[in-house]
């Protein structure tokens, strides 16, 4: 079968090759993040909230491999059930879309916002929404671990 002069099987083969390459790159990234952190403060829970399911789950997995108890959540549907002692790592877009009750619940916990946006507007928005820290995507695992460890140490 052909579409616009291109064989569907050729397109499927090309897509399979792309997915293999992506899996290979992702495997290399995961392997490089397997080394344990020097001494993370893992006495609390880190809840990762990101509307990008793949990125959120990958971030939670990377934090777990570094010794943190990390949970991924796609949205704010159950934010009132978050552990009181958790640190929340949240996408700035999800945080900005939070309703008043959700925002009140979130602000009872230490918040680290993450965003692909850079500059003063993102920093101001994060601060207004109660985030203590704003990290830029793509996230540096070392920077993320340091920010979480610092927030957890400040609570103890």
Rosetta blueprint (number, residue, H / E / L):
1 X L
2 X E
3 X E
4 X L
5 X L
6 X E
7 X E
8 X H
9 X H
10 X H
11 X H
12 X H
13 X H
14 X H
15 X H
16 X H
17 X H
18 X H
19 X H
20 X H
21 X H
22 X H
23 X H
24 X H
25 X H
26 X H
27 X H
28 X H
29 X H
30 X H
31 X H
32 X H
33 X L
34 X L
35 X L
36 X L
37 X L
38 X L
39 X L
40 X L
41 X L
42 X L
43 X L
44 X L
45 X E
46 X E
47 X E
48 X E
49 X E
50 X L
51 X L
52 X L
53 X H
54 X H
55 X H
56 X H
57 X H
58 X H
59 X H
60 X H
61 X H
62 X H
63 X H
64 X H
65 X H
66 X L
67 X L
68 X L
69 X E
70 X E
71 X E
72 X E
73 X E
74 X L
75 X L
76 X L
77 X L
78 X L
79 X H
80 X H
81 X H
82 X L
83 X L
84 X L
85 X L
86 X L
87 X E
88 X E
89 X E
90 X E
91 X E
92 X H
93 X H
94 X H
95 X H
96 X H
97 X L
98 X L
99 X L
100 X H
101 X H
102 X H
103 X H
104 X H
105 X H
106 X H
107 X L
108 X L
109 X L
110 X E
111 X E
112 X E
113 X E
114 X E
115 X E
116 X L
117 X L
118 X L
119 X L
120 X H
121 X H
122 X H
123 X H
124 X H
125 X H
126 X H
127 X H
128 X H
129 X L
130 X L
131 X L
132 X L
133 X E
134 X E
135 X E
136 X E
137 X L
138 X L
139 X L
140 X L
141 X H
142 X H
143 X H
144 X H
145 X H
146 X H
147 X H
148 X H
149 X H
150 X H
151 X H
152 X H
153 X H
154 X H
155 X H
156 X L
